[in-house]
Amino acid sequence: MKAKSDYHINLFYSTEDGGYIADVPDLKSCAAFGETPEQALKEVLTAKSAWLAAAKKQKKPVPAPRYRPAIYALAG
């Protein structure tokens, strides 16, 4: 049985914005802000669900999860 893949999420602190940014590189413009890492993650998971639902409703293509940070590419 093949393991289920999911979309990679980047999470980082933005000094300019004064909080945490989370984004899903495979889903164009899918990002969220939070005052804590947990809040940013929760918000981006909501945004990801909405992004996927909107694409499905509009019959737009949904990219397969493929983004992997360089650190994982080197280890693999």
mmCIF file of the N, C-alpha and C atoms, coordinates in Angstrom:
data_MODEL
# 
_entry.id   MODEL 
# 
loop_
_atom_site.group_PDB 
_atom_site.id 
_atom_site.type_symbol 
_atom_site.label_atom_id 
_atom_site.label_alt_id 
_atom_site.label_comp_id 
_atom_site.label_asym_id 
_atom_site.label_entity_id 
_atom_site.label_seq_id 
_atom_site.pdbx_PDB_ins_code 
_atom_site.Cartn_x 
_atom_site.Cartn_y 
_atom_site.Cartn_z 
_atom_site.occupancy 
_atom_site.B_iso_or_equiv 
_atom_site.pdbx_formal_charge 
_atom_site.auth_seq_id 
_atom_site.auth_comp_id 
_atom_site.auth_asym_id 
_atom_site.auth_atom_id 
_atom_site.pdbx_PDB_model_num 
ATOM 1   N N  . MET A 1 1  ? 0.845   -1.175 0.000   1.00 0.00 ? 1  MET A N  1 
ATOM 2   C CA . MET A 1 1  ? 0.000   0.000  0.000   1.00 0.00 ? 1  MET A CA 1 
ATOM 3   C C  . MET A 1 1  ? 0.891   1.239  0.000   1.00 0.00 ? 1  MET A C  1 
ATOM 4   N N  . LYS A 1 2  ? 0.611   2.153  -0.914  1.00 0.00 ? 2  LYS A N  1 
ATOM 5   C CA . LYS A 1 2  ? 1.396   3.378  -1.024  1.00 0.00 ? 2  LYS A CA 1 
ATOM 6   C C  . LYS A 1 2  ? 0.973   4.368  0.056   1.00 0.00 ? 2  LYS A C  1 
ATOM 7   N N  . ALA A 1 3  ? 1.953   5.004  0.677   1.00 0.00 ? 3  ALA A N  1 
ATOM 8   C CA . ALA A 1 3  ? 1.662   6.001  1.711   1.00 0.00 ? 3  ALA A CA 1 
ATOM 9   C C  . ALA A 1 3  ? 0.988   7.220  1.084   1.00 0.00 ? 3  ALA A C  1 
ATOM 10  N N  . LYS A 1 4  ? 0.036   7.772  1.792   1.00 0.00 ? 4  LYS A N  1 
ATOM 11  C CA . LYS A 1 4  ? -0.678  8.959  1.317   1.00 0.00 ? 4  LYS A CA 1 
ATOM 12  C C  . LYS A 1 4  ? 0.238   10.180 1.426   1.00 0.00 ? 4  LYS A C  1 
ATOM 13  N N  . SER A 1 5  ? 0.308   10.918 0.336   1.00 0.00 ? 5  SER A N  1 
ATOM 14  C CA . SER A 1 5  ? 1.092   12.148 0.333   1.00 0.00 ? 5  SER A CA 1 
ATOM 15  C C  . SER A 1 5  ? 0.195   13.315 0.704   1.00 0.00 ? 5  SER A C  1 
ATOM 16  N N  . ASP A 1 6  ? 0.792   14.337 1.245   1.00 0.00 ? 6  ASP A N  1 
ATOM 17  C CA . ASP A 1 6  ? 0.059   15.549 1.535   1.00 0.00 ? 6  ASP A CA 1 
ATOM 18  C C  . ASP A 1 6  ? 0.942   16.718 1.135   1.00 0.00 ? 6  ASP A C  1 
ATOM 19  N N  . TYR A 1 7  ? 0.356   17.870 1.116   1.00 0.00 ? 7  TYR A N  1 
ATOM 20  C CA . TYR A 1 7  ? 1.074   19.062 0.707   1.00 0.00 ? 7  TYR A CA 1 
ATOM 21  C C  . TYR A 1 7  ? 2.018   19.549 1.804   1.00 0.00 ? 7  TYR A C  1 
ATOM 22  N N  . HIS A 1 8  ? 3.211   19.930 1.380   1.00 0.00 ? 8  HIS A N  1 
ATOM 23  C CA . HIS A 1 8  ? 4.200   20.489 2.292   1.00 0.00 ? 8  HIS A CA 1 
ATOM 24  C C  . HIS A 1 8  ? 3.747   21.883 2.727   1.00 0.00 ? 8  HIS A C  1 
ATOM 25  N N  . ILE A 1 9  ? 3.988   22.220 3.966   1.00 0.00 ? 9  ILE A N  1 
ATOM 26  C CA . ILE A 1 9  ? 3.661   23.545 4.493   1.00 0.00 ? 9  ILE A CA 1 
ATOM 27  C C  . ILE A 1 9  ? 4.939   24.196 5.007   1.00 0.00 ? 9  ILE A C  1 
ATOM 28  N N  . ASN A 1 10 ? 5.223   25.397 4.524   1.00 0.00 ? 10 ASN A N  1 
ATOM 29  C CA . ASN A 1 10 ? 6.322   26.205 5.056   1.00 0.00 ? 10 ASN A CA 1 
ATOM 30  C C  . ASN A 1 10 ? 5.757   27.043 6.195   1.00 0.00 ? 10 ASN A C  1 
ATOM 31  N N  . LEU A 1 11 ? 6.503   27.160 7.269   1.00 0.00 ? 11 LEU A N  1 
ATOM 32  C CA . LEU A 1 11 ? 6.084   27.968 8.413   1.00 0.00 ? 11 LEU A CA 1 
ATOM 33  C C  . LEU A 1 11 ? 7.298   28.761 8.889   1.00 0.00 ? 11 LEU A C  1 
ATOM 34  N N  . PHE A 1 12 ? 7.153   30.087 8.928   1.00 0.00 ? 12 PHE A N  1 
ATOM 35  C CA . PHE A 1 12 ? 8.290   30.915 9.321   1.00 0.00 ? 12 PHE A CA 1 
ATOM 36  C C  . PHE A 1 12 ? 7.811   32.202 9.977   1.00 0.00 ? 12 PHE A C  1 
ATOM 37  N N  . TYR A 1 13 ? 8.694   32.812 10.726  1.00 0.00 ? 13 TYR A N  1 
ATOM 38  C CA . TYR A 1 13 ? 8.391   34.087 11.379  1.00 0.00 ? 13 TYR A CA 1 
ATOM 39  C C  . TYR A 1 13 ? 8.755   35.220 10.444  1.00 0.00 ? 13 TYR A C  1 
ATOM 40  N N  . SER A 1 14 ? 7.867   36.195 10.309  1.00 0.00 ? 14 SER A N  1 
ATOM 41  C CA . SER A 1 14 ? 8.107   37.368 9.477   1.00 0.00 ? 14 SER A CA 1 
ATOM 42  C C  . SER A 1 14 ? 8.230   38.596 10.377  1.00 0.00 ? 14 SER A C  1 
ATOM 43  N N  . THR A 1 15 ? 9.426   39.126 10.466  1.00 0.00 ? 15 THR A N  1 
ATOM 44  C CA . THR A 1 15 ? 9.648   40.342 11.248  1.00 0.00 ? 15 THR A CA 1 
ATOM 45  C C  . THR A 1 15 ? 8.836   41.494 10.666  1.00 0.00 ? 15 THR A C  1 
ATOM 46  N N  . GLU A 1 16 ? 8.794   41.564 9.342   1.00 0.00 ? 16 GLU A N  1 
ATOM 47  C CA . GLU A 1 16 ? 8.059   42.630 8.655   1.00 0.00 ? 16 GLU A CA 1 
ATOM 48  C C  . GLU A 1 16 ? 6.567   42.616 9.007   1.00 0.00 ? 16 GLU A C  1 
ATOM 49  N N  . ASP A 1 17 ? 5.984   41.421 9.090   1.00 0.00 ? 17 ASP A N  1 
ATOM 50  C CA . ASP A 1 17 ? 4.555   41.298 9.397   1.00 0.00 ? 17 ASP A CA 1 
ATOM 51  C C  . ASP A 1 17 ? 4.279   41.167 10.894  1.00 0.00 ? 17 ASP A C  1 
ATOM 52  N N  . GLY A 1 18 ? 5.317   40.891 11.668  1.00 0.00 ? 18 GLY A N  1 
ATOM 53  C CA . GLY A 1 18 ? 5.145   40.755 13.105  1.00 0.00 ? 18 GLY A CA 1 
ATOM 54  C C  . GLY A 1 18 ? 4.382   39.518 13.521  1.00 0.00 ? 18 GLY A C  1 
ATOM 55  N N  . GLY A 1 19 ? 4.563   38.457 12.788  1.00 0.00 ? 19 GLY A N  1 
ATOM 56  C CA . GLY A 1 19 ? 3.887   37.201 13.123  1.00 0.00 ? 19 GLY A CA 1 
ATOM 57  C C  . GLY A 1 19 ? 4.372   36.078 12.222  1.00 0.00 ? 19 GLY A C  1 
ATOM 58  N N  . TYR A 1 20 ? 3.664   34.971 12.271  1.00 0.00 ? 20 TYR A N  1 
ATOM 59  C CA . TYR A 1 20 ? 4.051   33.771 11.534  1.00 0.00 ? 20 TYR A CA 1 
ATOM 60  C C  . TYR A 1 20 ? 3.272   33.649 10.238  1.00 0.00 ? 20 TYR A C  1 
ATOM 61  N N  . ILE A 1 21 ? 3.974   33.217 9.210   1.00 0.00 ? 21 ILE A N  1 
ATOM 62  C CA . ILE A 1 21 ? 3.384   32.982 7.899   1.00 0.00 ? 21 ILE A CA 1 
ATOM 63  C C  . ILE A 1 21 ? 3.484   31.484 7.628   1.00 0.00 ? 21 ILE A C  1 
ATOM 64  N N  . ALA A 1 22 ? 2.402   30.923 7.136   1.00 0.00 ? 22 ALA A N  1 
ATOM 65  C CA . ALA A 1 22 ? 2.402   29.531 6.692   1.00 0.00 ? 22 ALA A CA 1 
ATOM 66  C C  . ALA A 1 22 ? 1.910   29.532 5.255   1.00 0.00 ? 22 ALA A C  1 
ATOM 67  N N  . ASP A 1 23 ? 2.585   28.769 4.395   1.00 0.00 ? 23 ASP A N  1 
ATOM 68  C CA . ASP A 1 23 ? 2.125   28.683 3.013   1.00 0.00 ? 23 ASP A CA 1 
ATOM 69  C C  . ASP A 1 23 ? 2.275   27.269 2.483   1.00 0.00 ? 23 ASP A C  1 
ATOM 70  N N  . VAL A 1 24 ? 1.514   26.992 1.425   1.00 0.00 ? 24 VAL A N  1 
ATOM 71  C CA . VAL A 1 24 ? 1.540   25.692 0.752   1.00 0.00 ? 24 VAL A CA 1 
ATOM 72  C C  . VAL A 1 24 ? 2.106   25.951 -0.645  1.00 0.00 ? 24 VAL A C  1 
ATOM 73  N N  . PRO A 1 25 ? 3.394   25.668 -0.868  1.00 0.00 ? 25 PRO A N  1 
ATOM 74  C CA . PRO A 1 25 ? 4.033   26.013 -2.133  1.00 0.00 ? 25 PRO A CA 1 
ATOM 75  C C  . PRO A 1 25 ? 3.370   25.422 -3.375  1.00 0.00 ? 25 PRO A C  1 
ATOM 76  N N  . ASP A 1 26 ? 2.793   24.240 -3.268  1.00 0.00 ? 26 ASP A N  1 
ATOM 77  C CA . ASP A 1 26 ? 2.164   23.605 -4.427  1.00 0.00 ? 26 ASP A CA 1 
ATOM 78  C C  . ASP A 1 26 ? 0.835   24.235 -4.814  1.00 0.00 ? 26 ASP A C  1 
ATOM 79  N N  . LEU A 1 27 ? 0.226   25.005 -3.920  1.00 0.00 ? 27 LEU A N  1 
ATOM 80  C CA . LEU A 1 27 ? -1.077  25.615 -4.185  1.00 0.00 ? 27 LEU A CA 1 
ATOM 81  C C  . LEU A 1 27 ? -0.889  27.124 -4.285  1.00 0.00 ? 27 LEU A C  1 
ATOM 82  N N  . LYS A 1 28 ? -0.956  27.648 -5.491  1.00 0.00 ? 28 LYS A N  1 
ATOM 83  C CA . LYS A 1 28 ? -0.670  29.064 -5.745  1.00 0.00 ? 28 LYS A CA 1 
ATOM 84  C C  . LYS A 1 28 ? -1.493  29.975 -4.843  1.00 0.00 ? 28 LYS A C  1 
ATOM 85  N N  . SER A 1 29 ? -0.800  30.868 -4.177  1.00 0.00 ? 29 SER A N  1 
ATOM 86  C CA . SER A 1 29 ? -1.399  31.890 -3.297  1.00 0.00 ? 29 SER A CA 1 
ATOM 87  C C  . SER A 1 29 ? -2.116  31.322 -2.080  1.00 0.00 ? 29 SER A C  1 
ATOM 88  N N  . CYS A 1 30 ? -1.781  30.119 -1.678  1.00 0.00 ? 30 CYS A N  1 
ATOM 89  C CA . CYS A 1 30 ? -2.388  29.519 -0.485  1.00 0.00 ? 30 CYS A CA 1 
ATOM 90  C C  . CYS A 1 30 ? -1.467  29.781 0.697   1.00 0.00 ? 30 CYS A C  1 
ATOM 91  N N  . ALA A 1 31 ? -1.835  30.784 1.503   1.00 0.00 ? 31 ALA A N  1 
ATOM 92  C CA . ALA A 1 31 ? -1.001  31.178 2.635   1.00 0.00 ? 31 ALA A CA 1 
ATOM 93  C C  . ALA A 1 31 ? -1.884  31.752 3.735   1.00 0.00 ? 31 ALA A C  1 
ATOM 94  N N  . ALA A 1 32 ? -1.320  31.844 4.932   1.00 0.00 ? 32 ALA A N  1 
ATOM 95  C CA . ALA A 1 32 ? -2.074  32.374 6.067   1.00 0.00 ? 32 ALA A CA 1 
ATOM 96  C C  . ALA A 1 32 ? -1.111  33.004 7.064   1.00 0.00 ? 32 ALA A C  1 
ATOM 97  N N  . PHE A 1 33 ? -1.661  33.819 7.940   1.00 0.00 ? 33 PHE A N  1 
ATOM 98  C CA . PHE A 1 33 ? -0.914  34.537 8.963   1.00 0.00 ? 33 PHE A CA 1 
ATOM 99  C C  . PHE A 1 33 ? -1.439  34.140 10.338  1.00 0.00 ? 33 PHE A C  1 
ATOM 100 N N  . GLY A 1 34 ? -0.551  34.132 11.323  1.00 0.00 ? 34 GLY A N  1 
ATOM 101 C CA . GLY A 1 34 ? -0.959  33.904 12.703  1.00 0.00 ? 34 GLY A CA 1 
ATOM 102 C C  . GLY A 1 34 ? 0.014   34.566 13.657  1.00 0.00 ? 34 GLY A C  1 
ATOM 103 N N  . GLU A 1 35 ? -0.471  34.900 14.834  1.00 0.00 ? 35 GLU A N  1 
ATOM 104 C CA . GLU A 1 35 ? 0.408   35.487 15.850  1.00 0.00 ? 35 GLU A CA 1 
ATOM 105 C C  . GLU A 1 35 ? 1.315   34.443 16.485  1.00 0.00 ? 35 GLU A C  1 
ATOM 106 N N  . THR A 1 36 ? 0.921   33.171 16.397  1.00 0.00 ? 36 THR A N  1 
ATOM 107 C CA . THR A 1 36 ? 1.733   32.057 16.887  1.00 0.00 ? 36 THR A CA 1 
ATOM 108 C C  . THR A 1 36 ? 1.891   31.045 15.756  1.00 0.00 ? 36 THR A C  1 
ATOM 109 N N  . PRO A 1 37 ? 2.891   30.161 15.845  1.00 0.00 ? 37 PRO A N  1 
ATOM 110 C CA . PRO A 1 37 ? 3.026   29.133 14.813  1.00 0.00 ? 37 PRO A CA 1 
ATOM 111 C C  . PRO A 1 37 ? 1.769   28.249 14.721  1.00 0.00 ? 37 PRO A C  1 
ATOM 112 N N  . GLU A 1 38 ? 1.201   27.934 15.875  1.00 0.00 ? 38 GLU A N  1 
ATOM 113 C CA . GLU A 1 38 ? 0.008   27.078 15.902  1.00 0.00 ? 38 GLU A CA 1 
ATOM 114 C C  . GLU A 1 38 ? -1.171  27.747 15.197  1.00 0.00 ? 38 GLU A C  1 
ATOM 115 N N  . GLN A 1 39 ? -1.324  29.051 15.423  1.00 0.00 ? 39 GLN A N  1 
ATOM 116 C CA . GLN A 1 39 ? -2.418  29.780 14.790  1.00 0.00 ? 39 GLN A CA 1 
ATOM 117 C C  . GLN A 1 39 ? -2.214  29.852 13.271  1.00 0.00 ? 39 GLN A C  1 
ATOM 118 N N  . ALA A 1 40 ? -0.994  30.118 12.836  1.00 0.00 ? 40 ALA A N  1 
ATOM 119 C CA . ALA A 1 40 ? -0.698  30.172 11.397  1.00 0.00 ? 40 ALA A CA 1 
ATOM 120 C C  . ALA A 1 40 ? -0.954  28.818 10.743  1.00 0.00 ? 40 ALA A C  1 
ATOM 121 N N  . LEU A 1 41 ? -0.560  27.736 11.415  1.00 0.00 ? 41 LEU A N  1 
ATOM 122 C CA . LEU A 1 41 ? -0.783  26.399 10.876  1.00 0.00 ? 41 LEU A CA 1 
ATOM 123 C C  . LEU A 1 41 ? -2.282  26.107 10.776  1.00 0.00 ? 41 LEU A C  1 
ATOM 124 N N  . LYS A 1 42 ? -3.025  26.424 11.822  1.00 0.00 ? 42 LYS A N  1 
ATOM 125 C CA . LYS A 1 42 ? -4.473  26.198 11.807  1.00 0.00 ? 42 LYS A CA 1 
ATOM 126 C C  . LYS A 1 42 ? -5.118  26.971 10.659  1.00 0.00 ? 42 LYS A C  1 
ATOM 127 N N  . GLU A 1 43 ? -4.705  28.222 10.487  1.00 0.00 ? 43 GLU A N  1 
ATOM 128 C CA . GLU A 1 43 ? -5.272  29.064 9.432   1.00 0.00 ? 43 GLU A CA 1 
ATOM 129 C C  . GLU A 1 43 ? -4.919  28.554 8.033   1.00 0.00 ? 43 GLU A C  1 
ATOM 130 N N  . VAL A 1 44 ? -3.683  28.078 7.841   1.00 0.00 ? 44 VAL A N  1 
ATOM 131 C CA . VAL A 1 44 ? -3.305  27.609 6.510   1.00 0.00 ? 44 VAL A CA 1 
ATOM 132 C C  . VAL A 1 44 ? -3.993  26.276 6.186   1.00 0.00 ? 44 VAL A C  1 
ATOM 133 N N  . LEU A 1 45 ? -4.269  25.464 7.185   1.00 0.00 ? 45 LEU A N  1 
ATOM 134 C CA . LEU A 1 45 ? -5.015  24.228 6.925   1.00 0.00 ? 45 LEU A CA 1 
ATOM 135 C C  . LEU A 1 45 ? -6.436  24.549 6.473   1.00 0.00 ? 45 LEU A C  1 
ATOM 136 N N  . THR A 1 46 ? -7.026  25.582 7.069   1.00 0.00 ? 46 THR A N  1 
ATOM 137 C CA . THR A 1 46 ? -8.351  26.043 6.630   1.00 0.00 ? 46 THR A CA 1 
ATOM 138 C C  . THR A 1 46 ? -8.264  26.581 5.202   1.00 0.00 ? 46 THR A C  1 
ATOM 139 N N  . ALA A 1 47 ? -7.229  27.375 4.925   1.00 0.00 ? 47 ALA A N  1 
ATOM 140 C CA . ALA A 1 47 ? -7.044  27.930 3.584   1.00 0.00 ? 47 ALA A CA 1 
ATOM 141 C C  . ALA A 1 47 ? -6.822  26.823 2.556   1.00 0.00 ? 47 ALA A C  1 
ATOM 142 N N  . LYS A 1 48 ? -6.064  25.802 2.922   1.00 0.00 ? 48 LYS A N  1 
ATOM 143 C CA . LYS A 1 48 ? -5.814  24.678 2.009   1.00 0.00 ? 48 LYS A CA 1 
ATOM 144 C C  . LYS A 1 48 ? -7.115  23.971 1.660   1.00 0.00 ? 48 LYS A C  1 
ATOM 145 N N  . SER A 1 49 ? -7.941  23.707 2.653   1.00 0.00 ? 49 SER A N  1 
ATOM 146 C CA . SER A 1 49 ? -9.233  23.056 2.409   1.00 0.00 ? 49 SER A CA 1 
ATOM 147 C C  . SER A 1 49 ? -10.105 23.900 1.492   1.00 0.00 ? 49 SER A C  1 
ATOM 148 N N  . ALA A 1 50 ? -10.134 25.203 1.735   1.00 0.00 ? 50 ALA A N  1 
ATOM 149 C CA . ALA A 1 50 ? -10.931 26.107 0.908   1.00 0.00 ? 50 ALA A CA 1 
ATOM 150 C C  . ALA A 1 50 ? -10.381 26.165 -0.520  1.00 0.00 ? 50 ALA A C  1 
ATOM 151 N N  . TRP A 1 51 ? -9.071  26.192 -0.662  1.00 0.00 ? 51 TRP A N  1 
ATOM 152 C CA . TRP A 1 51 ? -8.430  26.230 -1.967  1.00 0.00 ? 51 TRP A CA 1 
ATOM 153 C C  . TRP A 1 51 ? -8.817  24.995 -2.771  1.00 0.00 ? 51 TRP A C  1 
ATOM 154 N N  . LEU A 1 52 ? -8.685  23.816 -2.143  1.00 0.00 ? 52 LEU A N  1 
ATOM 155 C CA . LEU A 1 52 ? -9.003  22.562 -2.830  1.00 0.00 ? 52 LEU A CA 1 
ATOM 156 C C  . LEU A 1 52 ? -10.491 22.473 -3.176  1.00 0.00 ? 52 LEU A C  1 
ATOM 157 N N  . ALA A 1 53 ? -11.366 22.910 -2.272  1.00 0.00 ? 53 ALA A N  1 
ATOM 158 C CA . ALA A 1 53 ? -12.811 22.880 -2.526  1.00 0.00 ? 53 ALA A CA 1 
ATOM 159 C C  . ALA A 1 53 ? -13.178 23.811 -3.677  1.00 0.00 ? 53 ALA A C  1 
ATOM 160 N N  . ALA A 1 54 ? -12.574 24.994 -3.712  1.00 0.00 ? 54 ALA A N  1 
ATOM 161 C CA . ALA A 1 54 ? -12.863 25.948 -4.786  1.00 0.00 ? 54 ALA A CA 1 
ATOM 162 C C  . ALA A 1 54 ? -12.391 25.414 -6.134  1.00 0.00 ? 54 ALA A C  1 
ATOM 163 N N  . ALA A 1 55 ? -11.216 24.811 -6.165  1.00 0.00 ? 55 ALA A N  1 
ATOM 164 C CA . ALA A 1 55 ? -10.699 24.243 -7.416  1.00 0.00 ? 55 ALA A CA 1 
ATOM 165 C C  . ALA A 1 55 ? -11.624 23.130 -7.913  1.00 0.00 ? 55 ALA A C  1 
ATOM 166 N N  . LYS A 1 56 ? -12.066 22.284 -6.998  1.00 0.00 ? 56 LYS A N  1 
ATOM 167 C CA . LYS A 1 56 ? -12.960 21.186 -7.373  1.00 0.00 ? 56 LYS A CA 1 
ATOM 168 C C  . LYS A 1 56 ? -14.280 21.728 -7.905  1.00 0.00 ? 56 LYS A C  1 
ATOM 169 N N  . LYS A 1 57 ? -14.846 22.718 -7.213  1.00 0.00 ? 57 LYS A N  1 
ATOM 170 C CA . LYS A 1 57 ? -16.129 23.299 -7.610  1.00 0.00 ? 57 LYS A CA 1 
ATOM 171 C C  . LYS A 1 57 ? -16.035 23.955 -8.991  1.00 0.00 ? 57 LYS A C  1 
ATOM 172 N N  . GLN A 1 58 ? -14.904 24.600 -9.256  1.00 0.00 ? 58 GLN A N  1 
ATOM 173 C CA . GLN A 1 58 ? -14.712 25.288 -10.531 1.00 0.00 ? 58 GLN A CA 1 
ATOM 174 C C  . GLN A 1 58 ? -14.116 24.380 -11.610 1.00 0.00 ? 58 GLN A C  1 
ATOM 175 N N  . LYS A 1 59 ? -13.963 23.091 -11.261 1.00 0.00 ? 59 LYS A N  1 
ATOM 176 C CA . LYS A 1 59 ? -13.388 22.097 -12.171 1.00 0.00 ? 59 LYS A CA 1 
ATOM 177 C C  . LYS A 1 59 ? -12.007 22.520 -12.696 1.00 0.00 ? 59 LYS A C  1 
ATOM 178 N N  . LYS A 1 60 ? -11.224 23.089 -11.792 1.00 0.00 ? 60 LYS A N  1 
ATOM 179 C CA . LYS A 1 60 ? -9.857  23.495 -12.110 1.00 0.00 ? 60 LYS A CA 1 
ATOM 180 C C  . LYS A 1 60 ? -8.911  22.359 -11.710 1.00 0.00 ? 60 LYS A C  1 
ATOM 181 N N  . PRO A 1 61 ? -7.790  22.236 -12.392 1.00 0.00 ? 61 PRO A N  1 
ATOM 182 C CA . PRO A 1 61 ? -6.840  21.180 -12.028 1.00 0.00 ? 61 PRO A CA 1 
ATOM 183 C C  . PRO A 1 61 ? -6.243  21.409 -10.633 1.00 0.00 ? 61 PRO A C  1 
ATOM 184 N N  . VAL A 1 62 ? -6.051  20.319 -9.935  1.00 0.00 ? 62 VAL A N  1 
ATOM 185 C CA . VAL A 1 62 ? -5.432  20.360 -8.602  1.00 0.00 ? 62 VAL A CA 1 
ATOM 186 C C  . VAL A 1 62 ? -4.060  19.691 -8.723  1.00 0.00 ? 62 VAL A C  1 
ATOM 187 N N  . PRO A 1 63 ? -2.999  20.439 -8.454  1.00 0.00 ? 63 PRO A N  1 
ATOM 188 C CA . PRO A 1 63 ? -1.669  19.842 -8.577  1.00 0.00 ? 63 PRO A CA 1 
ATOM 189 C C  . PRO A 1 63 ? -1.441  18.754 -7.525  1.00 0.00 ? 63 PRO A C  1 
ATOM 190 N N  . ALA A 1 64 ? -0.709  17.747 -7.933  1.00 0.00 ? 64 ALA A N  1 
ATOM 191 C CA . ALA A 1 64 ? -0.319  16.699 -6.983  1.00 0.00 ? 64 ALA A CA 1 
ATOM 192 C C  . ALA A 1 64 ? 0.723   17.268 -6.032  1.00 0.00 ? 64 ALA A C  1 
ATOM 193 N N  . PRO A 1 65 ? 0.747   16.802 -4.788  1.00 0.00 ? 65 PRO A N  1 
ATOM 194 C CA . PRO A 1 65 ? 1.800   17.256 -3.866  1.00 0.00 ? 65 PRO A CA 1 
ATOM 195 C C  . PRO A 1 65 ? 3.169   16.857 -4.421  1.00 0.00 ? 65 PRO A C  1 
ATOM 196 N N  . ARG A 1 66 ? 4.042   17.826 -4.584  1.00 0.00 ? 66 ARG A N  1 
ATOM 197 C CA . ARG A 1 66 ? 5.368   17.499 -5.109  1.00 0.00 ? 66 ARG A CA 1 
ATOM 198 C C  . ARG A 1 66 ? 6.483   18.297 -4.475  1.00 0.00 ? 66 ARG A C  1 
ATOM 199 N N  . TYR A 1 67 ? 6.185   19.447 -3.880  1.00 0.00 ? 67 TYR A N  1 
ATOM 200 C CA . TYR A 1 67 ? 7.225   20.303 -3.322  1.00 0.00 ? 67 TYR A CA 1 
ATOM 201 C C  . TYR A 1 67 ? 7.874   19.633 -2.117  1.00 0.00 ? 67 TYR A C  1 
ATOM 202 N N  . ARG A 1 68 ? 9.186   19.634 -2.109  1.00 0.00 ? 68 ARG A N  1 
ATOM 203 C CA . ARG A 1 68 ? 9.963   19.146 -0.972  1.00 0.00 ? 68 ARG A CA 1 
ATOM 204 C C  . ARG A 1 68 ? 11.116  20.098 -0.764  1.00 0.00 ? 68 ARG A C  1 
ATOM 205 N N  . PRO A 1 69 ? 11.307  20.586 0.431   1.00 0.00 ? 69 PRO A N  1 
ATOM 206 C CA . PRO A 1 69 ? 12.439  21.486 0.669   1.00 0.00 ? 69 PRO A CA 1 
ATOM 207 C C  . PRO A 1 69 ? 13.766  20.798 0.369   1.00 0.00 ? 69 PRO A C  1 
ATOM 208 N N  . ALA A 1 70 ? 14.770  21.578 0.065   1.00 0.00 ? 70 ALA A N  1 
ATOM 209 C CA . ALA A 1 70 ? 16.091  21.047 -0.282  1.00 0.00 ? 70 ALA A CA 1 
ATOM 210 C C  . ALA A 1 70 ? 16.649  20.146 0.811   1.00 0.00 ? 70 ALA A C  1 
ATOM 211 N N  . ILE A 1 71 ? 16.370  20.457 2.069   1.00 0.00 ? 71 ILE A N  1 
ATOM 212 C CA . ILE A 1 71 ? 16.895  19.642 3.172   1.00 0.00 ? 71 ILE A CA 1 
ATOM 213 C C  . ILE A 1 71 ? 16.398  18.203 3.076   1.00 0.00 ? 71 ILE A C  1 
ATOM 214 N N  . TYR A 1 72 ? 15.156  18.010 2.643   1.00 0.00 ? 72 TYR A N  1 
ATOM 215 C CA . TYR A 1 72 ? 14.614  16.661 2.490   1.00 0.00 ? 72 TYR A CA 1 
ATOM 216 C C  . TYR A 1 72 ? 15.161  16.002 1.229   1.00 0.00 ? 72 TYR A C  1 
ATOM 217 N N  . ALA A 1 73 ? 15.369  16.785 0.200   1.00 0.00 ? 73 ALA A N  1 
ATOM 218 C CA . ALA A 1 73 ? 15.893  16.243 -1.045  1.00 0.00 ? 73 ALA A CA 1 
ATOM 219 C C  . ALA A 1 73 ? 17.310  15.697 -0.831  1.00 0.00 ? 73 ALA A C  1 
ATOM 220 N N  . LEU A 1 74 ? 18.109  16.347 0.001   1.00 0.00 ? 74 LEU A N  1 
ATOM 221 C CA . LEU A 1 74 ? 19.463  15.893 0.262   1.00 0.00 ? 74 LEU A CA 1 
ATOM 222 C C  . LEU A 1 74 ? 19.490  14.615 1.084   1.00 0.00 ? 74 LEU A C  1 
ATOM 223 N N  . ALA A 1 75 ? 18.537  14.492 2.005   1.00 0.00 ? 75 ALA A N  1 
ATOM 224 C CA . ALA A 1 75 ? 18.495  13.323 2.873   1.00 0.00 ? 75 ALA A CA 1 
ATOM 225 C C  . ALA A 1 75 ? 17.964  12.090 2.148   1.00 0.00 ? 75 ALA A C  1 
ATOM 226 N N  . GLY A 1 76 ? 17.156  12.290 1.114   1.00 0.00 ? 76 GLY A N  1 
ATOM 227 C CA . GLY A 1 76 ? 16.496  11.190 0.411   1.00 0.00 ? 76 GLY A CA 1 
ATOM 228 C C  . GLY A 1 76 ? 17.353  10.592 -0.592  1.00 0.00 ? 76 GLY A C  1 
# 
